[in-house]
Amino acid sequence: MHNENCDLAGHGNTIRGSLEGWCGHSFGQVVPAVRMREDRLVNDARGPLDRLESEVLGGSRRYTRIEVAERAGVDLEHARTLWRALGFADINDDDNVAFTDRDVEALRTVQALVDMGILDRGQQLAVTRAMGQALSRLAEWQVTTLTDAMTGGATPMSPDDATAAARELVPVMEGLIGYVWRRHLAATAARAFAAGPDDLAERTMTVGFADLVGFTALTRHVDEDTLAALVDRFEAIAYDVITQGGGRVVKTVGDEVMFTADSAAIGAQIGLALAERVGAEADLPDLRVGVACGAVVSRLGDIYGEPVNIASRLTSFAHPGSVLVDRDLAAALEGDDRWELRRVPPRSVRGYSQLHGFRLRRAPVD
């Protein structure tokens, strides 16, 4: 009997084996080799900041930009383009020893994906950029949060203490990141294949935006710790409500969250639940929500299309604590006795001379 799972596993092993051939090493041998280098480097006579950097990077700086490109077999200008796509500034000094063995390994591997025909140059850059954006924010959070947790937010951690902490925590966090990535990969793949090939590029979804009212003014009147606690609380509520309601968080930007749902009813329920939960928090400003539905394109973890623009514009003129939906979503909810819809006067907003909206409320319970 034909076994598709075996075929997939064999294909995966073929790609892995080919990549190892291209890169000149077995992936299973990389981590032990790097750990041996780390052990030697941490115990040398360099300064504490150098030891911290080596511990985090997984090795010492050994190569210039020219050397790292040559060792990886990548054109120098393309290597610089990939470096910038990761979110790092150019290193213009040819004599600056700034790169490690891991930089060589990573560059060689990402180039192998192109050489083997798995990705083209454009996809390679797009994937690199997406990874850089996601992991940059994660790194910022980890340094801030873990440092505060270990010091109680009082005395700054010394470089030697930070090095010791990194030696223990970096492998642990690296493993957790891999686990979370695999879970999201499995969930995303399941949704993609369930949708069918015709729906992978474009599909109908409900898109919502929610932002805290008066957040900009608030930032001028509270200290950094209070502001950070406020944003953390808002994001915790947003993630809880959206995922529990059956939606997905696309992104958060300070005082704003963007979410999607597969149906109009789920999107409506999430929008109202967000406004209600945030409204019940005494320490948080009110929330205003805009929700729209229609054809969208999903690319590299983000969502594009007219419903995205409409939902964002609806949020801009929604009253505090309220939820506005567009005409298409209102039509999809028509006849559902769980909701009440009231037309609001059309507004002129950026990109739309007359944007029509409807105030969404829960229907009263008899």
GIDA-V10226 format. One record per backbone hydrogen bond with DSSP energy under -1.0 kcal/mol. NH is the residue of the N-H (numbers start at 1). CO is the residue of the C=O. Records with the same first field share a line. If there is no record, write none. Layout:
BEGIN
NH: CO  CO
END
This chain:
BEGIN
7: 3
8: 4
9: 5
10: 6
11: 7
12: 8
13: 9
14: 10
15: 11
16: 12
17: 13
18: 14
19: 15
20: 16
21: 17
22: 18
23: 19
24: 20
25: 20
29: 26
33: 29
34: 30
35: 31
36: 32
37: 33
38: 34
39: 35
40: 36
41: 37
42: 38
44: 41
51: 47
52: 48
53: 49
54: 50
55: 51
56: 52
57: 53
58: 54
59: 54
62: 99
63: 99
68: 64
69: 65
70: 66
71: 67
72: 68
73: 69
74: 69
79: 75
80: 76
81: 77
82: 78
83: 79
84: 80
85: 81
86: 82
87: 84
88: 83
96: 93
98: 63  96
99: 63
104: 100
105: 101
106: 102
107: 103
108: 104
109: 105
110: 106
111: 107
112: 108
113: 109
115: 111
116: 112
117: 114
118: 113
119: 113
124: 120
125: 121
126: 122
127: 123
128: 124
129: 125
130: 126
131: 127
132: 128
133: 129
134: 130
135: 131
136: 132
137: 133
138: 134
139: 135
140: 136
141: 137
142: 138
143: 139
144: 140
145: 141
146: 142
147: 143
148: 144
149: 145
150: 146
151: 147
152: 148
154: 151
162: 158
163: 159
164: 160
165: 161
166: 162
167: 163
168: 164
169: 165
170: 166
173: 169
174: 170
175: 171
176: 172
177: 173
178: 174
179: 175
180: 176
181: 177
182: 178
183: 179
184: 180
185: 181
186: 182
187: 183
188: 184
189: 185
190: 186
191: 187
192: 188
193: 189
194: 190
195: 191
196: 192
199: 196
203: 296
205: 294
206: 261
207: 292
208: 259
209: 290
210: 257
211: 288
212: 255
213: 286
215: 212
218: 214
219: 215
220: 217
221: 218
227: 223
228: 224
229: 225
230: 226
231: 227
232: 228
233: 229
234: 230
235: 231
236: 232
237: 233
238: 234
239: 235
240: 236
241: 237
242: 238
243: 239
244: 240
245: 241
246: 243
247: 242
248: 260
250: 258
251: 258
253: 256
256: 253
257: 210
258: 251
259: 208
260: 248
261: 206
267: 263
268: 264
269: 265
270: 266
271: 267
272: 268
273: 269
274: 270
275: 271
276: 272
277: 273
278: 274
279: 275
280: 276
281: 278
284: 281
288: 211
289: 322
290: 209
291: 324
292: 207
294: 205
296: 203
297: 304
299: 302
302: 299
304: 297
309: 305
310: 306
311: 307
312: 308
313: 309
314: 310
315: 311
316: 312
321: 287
322: 319
324: 289
325: 358
326: 291
330: 326
331: 327
332: 328
333: 329
336: 333
339: 336
340: 361
342: 359
344: 357
347: 355
349: 352
352: 349
355: 347
358: 325
359: 342
360: 323
361: 340
363: 338
END
